Amino acid sequence: MAKKPSKIEEKVVAYDPKAKVIEEYVNQPANGGTIKSQWWKVEPENQFKHIAAVTNSIIESQSYRQMMNLRYARLYANQDLQGFGMGMYDRVTATSIQNRASYNVVKACVDSAAAKIAKQRPRIVALTNGGSWNLQQRSKKLSKYIGGLFNNMNAYSEMSKVFVDACVFGTGALKVFQDGETVKCERVFINEIVVDDAESIYGQPRQLHQIKYISRDVLINMFPEHAEKIISASSGMPGDASTTTSYAADYITVRESWHLKSGKNATDGVKVISIENCTLDSQPYNKDDFPFLFLKWSRRLLGFFGVGIAEELIGLQIEINKLLRDIQSAQNLACVPRVLIESGSSVVEDHINNKIGSIIKYTGTAPTIVTANAMPTELYNFLETLYQKAFQITGISQLSASSQKPAGLNSGVALREYQDIETERFSLVSQAYEDMFIELGNRCIDLSKELSEINPKLSINVVGSQLVEEISWSEIQVSKDQFILQLYPASLLPTQPAGRLQRVQELLQAGMINQTTAKSLLDMPDLDDAMDNELAAYNDIHAVIEWMMEKNEYSAPEPFMNPELCIQIGNSQYLRAKTSGVEEEKLELLRRFIEDSAQLIKLATPQQPTNPALAVPEALPTSDLIPQA
């Protein structure tokens, strides 16, 4: 007698009749004949079957979320998109243009929030709590290393996409991973992330899946040992309408699954890459978190996914669209000029035309042209109220959305105060966005440590203001308990001209810059470059001292250096190095540097004449006849 399928088996088969591998697995059971939700406990060669069944079941139970994400995407894109599948994400319904809203408050609020928060390019700085001289120098190089890595993997651009996803869908995802011998990051579409609602009730699931389309040729190149299975796999995602359409690109569905270990000494952490008919890779996973960073516009009370701007404004946007359709219909119906002609009046209809200076002949009452009001004034006021209310709910002023400043605010201080008040509404999401950069820096450090074990010569090129510096990971080699990462803004100058002028004046009055630098800053928004010019002598001396401390070799001060500044900085660095316990031979290099700087001052001082006859002037002649002054 055949075994009756379980409920989860019935759901899988009903949801995905095209997945033959699942049907065969249910009809011809192996390992007891049941699909195990704990797929990480199954032998690797059969894990793909259980992963496919579990993910399909989760997707079916969360079909409402897929539908709502599509709805939010339609609101933001202002189009009736058909779906997110292959060949569907750019298709719109036939009535899309006719039904498209012309008052898209969702997109206005999302783009305004992104322009306020995601436009910044913050930099990560590694700080030490005390520590030796060598540790402080390694922390400085670590800050440069992280900055160079951010630029190389295009982190700022990817993070801005993640922020927009968080605004539209409620949750944005960034994946940080190794690619060969480099660290990379990429924005992940939130529909690719699959988590169980029951398991993630507190927002911290123990298993996570990513379902992604990958080119068949790329996959064969990645896993040549499974080439036959990859070739025999079906194209597209099972159940996707695009699978019936012929495409030049041959993509198949790949599932990447993670299960976190259950405890510190547990061994059930695993990472699996699978397709519909094969387990491509299965290996232990000993990390405490998934290789994803998640950003949420607003957190729900329970669950994994967040609430976005589109969800907050969906009711208002629907009501605005309804009012616009009513107004449009009324305009077409009522707001049409009509000619009133009295019955019995002798008026030739052909005389009523759009010719300039035309003559209308009539007998009796003259014809009257009238135009009715389409809608009452209250309706238009209500529409404007709804539009304003949407910005109030989001916390964005309409002036910011239209790139305008409030009337009367002209000084830089007033504008900065206004910006602070308006940004207060975004303090939580802004803090979460900044914390995401800090966590990205920590992930980059962890992955760099792993890569350095494979490639001991791991290095990265860091682009400075005037040169490119190569920093090797072997020069850093710090542990997480020796430093903390903090976030600093990339520029200290405001973007508005009035605010920039006020800030430059404050720096000038404080004596931090000179007149020349102040004038250059009025047209140049990058404060770092101007400060580099001001601090060129200071930075050059520091660079020489750091080179001596690192290489343990002496470098004499040059005549073009400022010798007084060399002594000042040298004394400070000497006392600091002595307190930090730097080796005696390095302290001797600093003492020698200070003495040579003093010698430069002595050589530059004009010498007094050594000949006494020339040094002492002759006495003035005296006479009793001439009074002495």
Buried (B, 14 or more C-beta within 10 A) or exposed (E): EEEEBEEBBEBBBEBBEBBEBBBEBBEEBEEEBBBBBEBBEBEEEBBBBBBBBBBBBBBBBBEEBBEBBBEBBBBBBBBBBBBBBBBBBEBBEEEBEEEBBEBBBBBBBBBBBBBBBBEBBBBBBBEBEEBBBBBBBBBBBBBBBBBBBBBBBEBBEBBBBBBBBBBBBBBBBBBBBBEEEBBBBBBBBBBBBBBBBEBBEEBEBBBBBBBBBBEBEEBBEBBEEBEEBBEEBBBBBBBBBBBEEEEEEEBBBBBBBBBBBEEEEEEBBBBBBBBBBBBBBBEEBEEEEBBBBBBBBBBEEEBBBBBBBBBBBBEBBEBBBEBBEBBEEBEEEEEEEEEEBEEEEEBEEEEBEEEEEEEBEBEEEEBEEEEEEBBEEEBEEBBEEBBEBBBEBBBBBBBBBEEEBEEEBEEBEBBBEBBEEBBEBBEEBBEBBBEBBBBBBBBBBBBBBEBBEEEEEBBBEBEEEEEEEEBBBEBBEBEEEBBBBBBEEEEEBBEBEBBBBBBBEEBBEEEEBEEEBBBBBEEEEBBEEBBBEBEEBBEBBEEBBBEBBBEEEEBEBEEEBBBEBBBBBBBEBBEEBBEBEBEEEBBEBBEBBBEBBBEBEEEEEEEEEEEEEEEEEEEEEEEEEEEEE
